[in-house]
Amino acid sequence: MSTPVHEPVLDFDIAAGDHVCAMYTVPAERNAILRAFLDAGLGAGHKCLIGLQDPDAPSIIRRLGMQADVDRCLASQQLDVLGADDPQF
């Protein structure tokens, strides 16, 4: 059995397969949290799933100014973004 890889993100150790739920009070906090987690996860080649209570969630992710190519990650399904109007949400 292999040892899970832990990556520090926002002073937390996150292992592959961990589920993370973040609470925020203003959009700027949300964006900082999302940017840090997605940059670390996508940069390491991990699959990322984001659910936002906003019908235009993909546009929010595109505006974060991340290092990763968001459109490429969405097209390859490395990144899945669900918004409030998505039936799976």
MARGU-76804 format. One record per residue: residue number from 1; residue in one letter; x, y, z of N, C-alpha, C in turn. Coordinates in steps of 0.2 Angstrom, whole numbers. Layout:
N
<atom num="NUM" residu="A" n_xx="X" n_yy="Y" n_zz="Z" ca_xx="X" ca_yy="Y" ca_zz="Z" c_xx="X" c_yy="Y" c_zz="Z"/>
...
//
This chain:
89
<atom num="1" residu="M" n_xx="4" n_yy="-6" n_zz="0" ca_xx="0" ca_yy="0" ca_zz="0" c_xx="4" c_yy="6" c_zz="0"/>
<atom num="2" residu="S" n_xx="3" n_yy="11" n_zz="-4" ca_xx="7" ca_yy="17" ca_zz="-5" c_xx="5" c_yy="22" c_zz="0"/>
<atom num="3" residu="T" n_xx="9" n_yy="26" n_zz="2" ca_xx="8" ca_yy="32" ca_zz="7" c_xx="4" c_yy="38" c_zz="3"/>
<atom num="4" residu="P" n_xx="-1" n_yy="40" n_zz="6" ca_xx="-4" ca_yy="46" ca_zz="3" c_xx="0" c_yy="52" c_zz="2"/>
<atom num="5" residu="V" n_xx="0" n_yy="55" n_zz="-3" ca_xx="4" ca_yy="62" ca_zz="-4" c_xx="0" c_yy="67" c_zz="-1"/>
<atom num="6" residu="H" n_xx="3" n_yy="71" n_zz="4" ca_xx="0" ca_yy="77" ca_zz="7" c_xx="3" c_yy="83" c_zz="4"/>
<atom num="7" residu="E" n_xx="-1" n_yy="88" n_zz="2" ca_xx="1" ca_yy="94" ca_zz="0" c_xx="-1" c_yy="100" c_zz="4"/>
<atom num="8" residu="P" n_xx="3" n_yy="104" n_zz="6" ca_xx="1" ca_yy="110" ca_zz="10" c_xx="-3" c_yy="115" c_zz="6"/>
<atom num="9" residu="V" n_xx="-9" n_yy="117" n_zz="8" ca_xx="-13" ca_yy="122" ca_zz="5" c_xx="-16" c_yy="126" c_zz="10"/>
<atom num="10" residu="L" n_xx="-15" n_yy="132" n_zz="10" ca_xx="-18" ca_yy="137" ca_zz="15" c_xx="-17" c_yy="134" c_zz="22"/>
<atom num="11" residu="D" n_xx="-11" n_yy="132" n_zz="24" ca_xx="-9" ca_yy="129" ca_zz="30" c_xx="-12" c_yy="123" c_zz="32"/>
<atom num="12" residu="F" n_xx="-15" n_yy="119" n_zz="28" ca_xx="-18" ca_yy="113" ca_zz="29" c_xx="-15" c_yy="107" c_zz="25"/>
<atom num="13" residu="D" n_xx="-14" n_yy="101" n_zz="27" ca_xx="-11" ca_yy="96" ca_zz="23" c_xx="-17" c_yy="92" c_zz="20"/>
<atom num="14" residu="I" n_xx="-18" n_yy="92" n_zz="14" ca_xx="-23" ca_yy="89" ca_zz="10" c_xx="-20" c_yy="83" c_zz="6"/>
<atom num="15" residu="A" n_xx="-23" n_yy="77" n_zz="8" ca_xx="-21" ca_yy="71" ca_zz="4" c_xx="-25" c_yy="70" c_zz="-2"/>
<atom num="16" residu="A" n_xx="-23" n_yy="66" n_zz="-7" ca_xx="-27" ca_yy="64" ca_zz="-12" c_xx="-33" c_yy="60" c_zz="-10"/>
<atom num="17" residu="G" n_xx="-39" n_yy="62" n_zz="-13" ca_xx="-45" ca_yy="59" ca_zz="-11" c_xx="-48" c_yy="62" c_zz="-5"/>
<atom num="18" residu="D" n_xx="-45" n_yy="67" n_zz="-2" ca_xx="-49" ca_yy="71" ca_zz="3" c_xx="-54" c_yy="75" c_zz="1"/>
<atom num="19" residu="H" n_xx="-59" n_yy="76" n_zz="5" ca_xx="-65" ca_yy="81" ca_zz="3" c_xx="-64" c_yy="87" c_zz="7"/>
<atom num="20" residu="V" n_xx="-64" n_yy="93" n_zz="4" ca_xx="-63" ca_yy="99" ca_zz="7" c_xx="-70" c_yy="103" c_zz="6"/>
<atom num="21" residu="C" n_xx="-72" n_yy="106" n_zz="12" ca_xx="-78" ca_yy="111" ca_zz="12" c_xx="-75" c_yy="117" c_zz="15"/>
<atom num="22" residu="A" n_xx="-76" n_yy="123" n_zz="11" ca_xx="-73" ca_yy="129" ca_zz="14" c_xx="-79" c_yy="134" c_zz="15"/>
<atom num="23" residu="M" n_xx="-79" n_yy="137" n_zz="20" ca_xx="-84" ca_yy="143" ca_zz="22" c_xx="-81" c_yy="149" c_zz="21"/>
<atom num="24" residu="Y" n_xx="-84" n_yy="154" n_zz="18" ca_xx="-82" ca_yy="161" ca_zz="17" c_xx="-87" c_yy="166" c_zz="19"/>
<atom num="25" residu="T" n_xx="-85" n_yy="172" n_zz="20" ca_xx="-91" ca_yy="177" ca_zz="21" c_xx="-91" c_yy="182" c_zz="15"/>
<atom num="26" residu="V" n_xx="-86" n_yy="183" n_zz="11" ca_xx="-86" ca_yy="188" ca_zz="6" c_xx="-83" c_yy="184" c_zz="-1"/>
<atom num="27" residu="P" n_xx="-85" n_yy="186" n_zz="-7" ca_xx="-82" ca_yy="183" ca_zz="-13" c_xx="-75" c_yy="183" c_zz="-13"/>
<atom num="28" residu="A" n_xx="-72" n_yy="189" n_zz="-10" ca_xx="-64" ca_yy="189" ca_zz="-11" c_xx="-61" c_yy="183" c_zz="-7"/>
<atom num="29" residu="E" n_xx="-64" n_yy="181" n_zz="-1" ca_xx="-62" ca_yy="175" ca_zz="3" c_xx="-63" c_yy="169" c_zz="-1"/>
<atom num="30" residu="R" n_xx="-69" n_yy="168" n_zz="-4" ca_xx="-70" ca_yy="162" ca_zz="-8" c_xx="-65" c_yy="162" c_zz="-14"/>
<atom num="31" residu="N" n_xx="-64" n_yy="167" n_zz="-17" ca_xx="-59" ca_yy="167" ca_zz="-23" c_xx="-52" c_yy="165" c_zz="-21"/>
<atom num="32" residu="A" n_xx="-50" n_yy="168" n_zz="-15" ca_xx="-43" ca_yy="166" ca_zz="-12" c_xx="-42" c_yy="159" c_zz="-11"/>
<atom num="33" residu="I" n_xx="-48" n_yy="156" n_zz="-8" ca_xx="-48" ca_yy="149" ca_zz="-6" c_xx="-48" c_yy="145" c_zz="-12"/>
<atom num="34" residu="L" n_xx="-52" n_yy="146" n_zz="-17" ca_xx="-53" ca_yy="142" ca_zz="-23" c_xx="-46" c_yy="143" c_zz="-27"/>
<atom num="35" residu="R" n_xx="-43" n_yy="149" n_zz="-28" ca_xx="-37" ca_yy="149" ca_zz="-31" c_xx="-31" c_yy="145" c_zz="-28"/>
<atom num="36" residu="A" n_xx="-31" n_yy="145" n_zz="-22" ca_xx="-25" ca_yy="141" ca_zz="-19" c_xx="-26" c_yy="134" c_zz="-20"/>
<atom num="37" residu="F" n_xx="-32" n_yy="131" n_zz="-18" ca_xx="-34" ca_yy="124" ca_zz="-19" c_xx="-33" c_yy="122" c_zz="-26"/>
<atom num="38" residu="L" n_xx="-36" n_yy="126" n_zz="-31" ca_xx="-36" ca_yy="124" ca_zz="-38" c_xx="-29" c_yy="124" c_zz="-41"/>
<atom num="39" residu="D" n_xx="-25" n_yy="129" n_zz="-39" ca_xx="-18" ca_yy="130" ca_zz="-42" c_xx="-14" c_yy="124" c_zz="-39"/>
<atom num="40" residu="A" n_xx="-15" n_yy="122" n_zz="-33" ca_xx="-11" ca_yy="116" ca_zz="-30" c_xx="-14" c_yy="110" c_zz="-33"/>
<atom num="41" residu="G" n_xx="-20" n_yy="109" n_zz="-34" ca_xx="-23" ca_yy="102" ca_zz="-36" c_xx="-22" c_yy="101" c_zz="-43"/>
<atom num="42" residu="L" n_xx="-24" n_yy="106" n_zz="-47" ca_xx="-23" ca_yy="106" ca_zz="-55" c_xx="-16" c_yy="106" c_zz="-57"/>
<atom num="43" residu="G" n_xx="-12" n_yy="110" n_zz="-53" ca_xx="-4" ca_yy="110" ca_zz="-55" c_xx="-1" c_yy="103" c_zz="-53"/>
<atom num="44" residu="A" n_xx="-4" n_yy="99" n_zz="-48" ca_xx="-1" ca_yy="93" ca_zz="-47" c_xx="-4" c_yy="87" c_zz="-51"/>
<atom num="45" residu="G" n_xx="-9" n_yy="89" n_zz="-56" ca_xx="-12" ca_yy="84" ca_zz="-60" c_xx="-18" c_yy="81" c_zz="-57"/>
<atom num="46" residu="H" n_xx="-21" n_yy="83" n_zz="-51" ca_xx="-26" ca_yy="80" ca_zz="-48" c_xx="-33" c_yy="82" c_zz="-52"/>
<atom num="47" residu="K" n_xx="-38" n_yy="78" n_zz="-51" ca_xx="-45" ca_yy="79" ca_zz="-53" c_xx="-48" c_yy="84" c_zz="-48"/>
<atom num="48" residu="C" n_xx="-51" n_yy="89" n_zz="-50" ca_xx="-54" ca_yy="94" ca_zz="-45" c_xx="-62" c_yy="94" c_zz="-47"/>
<atom num="49" residu="L" n_xx="-66" n_yy="94" n_zz="-42" ca_xx="-73" ca_yy="96" ca_zz="-43" c_xx="-75" c_yy="101" c_zz="-38"/>
<atom num="50" residu="I" n_xx="-78" n_yy="106" n_zz="-41" ca_xx="-80" ca_yy="112" ca_zz="-37" c_xx="-87" c_yy="113" c_zz="-38"/>
<atom num="51" residu="G" n_xx="-91" n_yy="114" n_zz="-33" ca_xx="-98" ca_yy="116" ca_zz="-33" c_xx="-99" c_yy="123" c_zz="-30"/>
<atom num="52" residu="L" n_xx="-102" n_yy="128" n_zz="-34" ca_xx="-103" ca_yy="134" ca_zz="-31" c_xx="-111" c_yy="136" c_zz="-32"/>
<atom num="53" residu="Q" n_xx="-113" n_yy="139" n_zz="-27" ca_xx="-120" ca_yy="141" ca_zz="-27" c_xx="-121" c_yy="147" c_zz="-31"/>
<atom num="54" residu="D" n_xx="-119" n_yy="147" n_zz="-37" ca_xx="-120" ca_yy="153" ca_zz="-42" c_xx="-121" c_yy="149" c_zz="-49"/>
<atom num="55" residu="P" n_xx="-126" n_yy="152" n_zz="-52" ca_xx="-128" ca_yy="149" ca_zz="-59" c_xx="-122" c_yy="149" c_zz="-64"/>
<atom num="56" residu="D" n_xx="-118" n_yy="154" n_zz="-63" ca_xx="-112" ca_yy="155" ca_zz="-68" c_xx="-105" c_yy="153" c_zz="-65"/>
<atom num="57" residu="A" n_xx="-105" n_yy="148" n_zz="-62" ca_xx="-99" ca_yy="145" ca_zz="-58" c_xx="-93" c_yy="145" c_zz="-63"/>
<atom num="58" residu="P" n_xx="-94" n_yy="142" n_zz="-69" ca_xx="-87" ca_yy="142" ca_zz="-73" c_xx="-84" c_yy="149" c_zz="-74"/>
<atom num="59" residu="S" n_xx="-88" n_yy="154" n_zz="-75" ca_xx="-86" ca_yy="161" ca_zz="-76" c_xx="-82" c_yy="163" c_zz="-70"/>
<atom num="60" residu="I" n_xx="-84" n_yy="161" n_zz="-64" ca_xx="-81" ca_yy="163" ca_zz="-58" c_xx="-74" c_yy="160" c_zz="-58"/>
<atom num="61" residu="I" n_xx="-74" n_yy="154" n_zz="-59" ca_xx="-67" ca_yy="150" ca_zz="-59" c_xx="-62" c_yy="153" c_zz="-65"/>
<atom num="62" residu="R" n_xx="-65" n_yy="155" n_zz="-70" ca_xx="-61" ca_yy="158" ca_zz="-76" c_xx="-58" c_yy="165" c_zz="-74"/>
<atom num="63" residu="R" n_xx="-61" n_yy="168" n_zz="-69" ca_xx="-59" ca_yy="175" ca_zz="-67" c_xx="-54" c_yy="175" c_zz="-61"/>
<atom num="64" residu="L" n_xx="-52" n_yy="169" n_zz="-59" ca_xx="-48" ca_yy="169" ca_zz="-53" c_xx="-41" c_yy="170" c_zz="-54"/>
<atom num="65" residu="G" n_xx="-39" n_yy="170" n_zz="-60" ca_xx="-32" ca_yy="172" ca_zz="-62" c_xx="-27" c_yy="166" c_zz="-60"/>
<atom num="66" residu="M" n_xx="-29" n_yy="160" n_zz="-61" ca_xx="-25" ca_yy="155" ca_zz="-59" c_xx="-20" c_yy="153" c_zz="-64"/>
<atom num="67" residu="Q" n_xx="-15" n_yy="149" n_zz="-61" ca_xx="-9" ca_yy="148" ca_zz="-66" c_xx="-11" c_yy="142" c_zz="-71"/>
<atom num="68" residu="A" n_xx="-16" n_yy="138" n_zz="-69" ca_xx="-18" ca_yy="133" ca_zz="-73" c_xx="-22" c_yy="135" c_zz="-79"/>
<atom num="69" residu="D" n_xx="-22" n_yy="132" n_zz="-85" ca_xx="-26" ca_yy="134" ca_zz="-90" c_xx="-33" c_yy="131" c_zz="-89"/>
<atom num="70" residu="V" n_xx="-38" n_yy="135" n_zz="-87" ca_xx="-44" ca_yy="133" ca_zz="-84" c_xx="-48" c_yy="130" c_zz="-90"/>
<atom num="71" residu="D" n_xx="-48" n_yy="133" n_zz="-96" ca_xx="-52" ca_yy="130" ca_zz="-102" c_xx="-49" c_yy="123" c_zz="-104"/>
<atom num="72" residu="R" n_xx="-43" n_yy="122" n_zz="-103" ca_xx="-40" ca_yy="115" ca_zz="-105" c_xx="-42" c_yy="110" c_zz="-100"/>
<atom num="73" residu="C" n_xx="-42" n_yy="112" n_zz="-93" ca_xx="-44" ca_yy="108" ca_zz="-88" c_xx="-51" c_yy="106" c_zz="-88"/>
<atom num="74" residu="L" n_xx="-55" n_yy="111" n_zz="-90" ca_xx="-62" ca_yy="109" ca_zz="-91" c_xx="-63" c_yy="104" c_zz="-97"/>
<atom num="75" residu="A" n_xx="-60" n_yy="106" n_zz="-102" ca_xx="-61" ca_yy="102" ca_zz="-108" c_xx="-59" c_yy="94" c_zz="-107"/>
<atom num="76" residu="S" n_xx="-53" n_yy="94" n_zz="-103" ca_xx="-51" ca_yy="87" ca_zz="-102" c_xx="-54" c_yy="84" c_zz="-96"/>
<atom num="77" residu="Q" n_xx="-59" n_yy="87" n_zz="-93" ca_xx="-62" ca_yy="85" ca_zz="-87" c_xx="-58" c_yy="84" c_zz="-81"/>
<atom num="78" residu="Q" n_xx="-52" n_yy="87" n_zz="-81" ca_xx="-48" ca_yy="87" ca_zz="-75" c_xx="-51" c_yy="91" c_zz="-70"/>
<atom num="79" residu="L" n_xx="-55" n_yy="96" n_zz="-72" ca_xx="-59" ca_yy="101" ca_zz="-68" c_xx="-66" c_yy="100" c_zz="-70"/>
<atom num="80" residu="D" n_xx="-70" n_yy="99" n_zz="-65" ca_xx="-77" ca_yy="99" ca_zz="-66" c_xx="-80" c_yy="105" c_zz="-61"/>
<atom num="81" residu="V" n_xx="-84" n_yy="109" n_zz="-64" ca_xx="-87" ca_yy="115" ca_zz="-60" c_xx="-95" c_yy="114" c_zz="-61"/>
<atom num="82" residu="L" n_xx="-98" n_yy="114" n_zz="-55" ca_xx="-105" ca_yy="114" ca_zz="-55" c_xx="-108" c_yy="120" c_zz="-52"/>
<atom num="83" residu="G" n_xx="-113" n_yy="123" n_zz="-55" ca_xx="-116" ca_yy="129" ca_zz="-53" c_xx="-123" c_yy="127" c_zz="-50"/>
<atom num="84" residu="A" n_xx="-126" n_yy="132" n_zz="-47" ca_xx="-133" ca_yy="131" ca_zz="-44" c_xx="-138" c_yy="128" c_zz="-48"/>
<atom num="85" residu="D" n_xx="-137" n_yy="130" n_zz="-55" ca_xx="-142" ca_yy="127" ca_zz="-60" c_xx="-141" c_yy="120" c_zz="-62"/>
<atom num="86" residu="D" n_xx="-135" n_yy="117" n_zz="-61" ca_xx="-134" ca_yy="110" ca_zz="-63" c_xx="-138" c_yy="105" c_zz="-59"/>
<atom num="87" residu="P" n_xx="-141" n_yy="101" n_zz="-63" ca_xx="-145" ca_yy="95" ca_zz="-59" c_xx="-141" c_yy="91" c_zz="-54"/>
<atom num="88" residu="Q" n_xx="-134" n_yy="90" n_zz="-55" ca_xx="-130" ca_yy="86" ca_zz="-51" c_xx="-128" c_yy="90" c_zz="-44"/>
<atom num="89" residu="F" n_xx="-129" n_yy="96" n_zz="-44" ca_xx="-128" ca_yy="100" ca_zz="-38" c_xx="-132" c_yy="99" c_zz="-33"/>
//
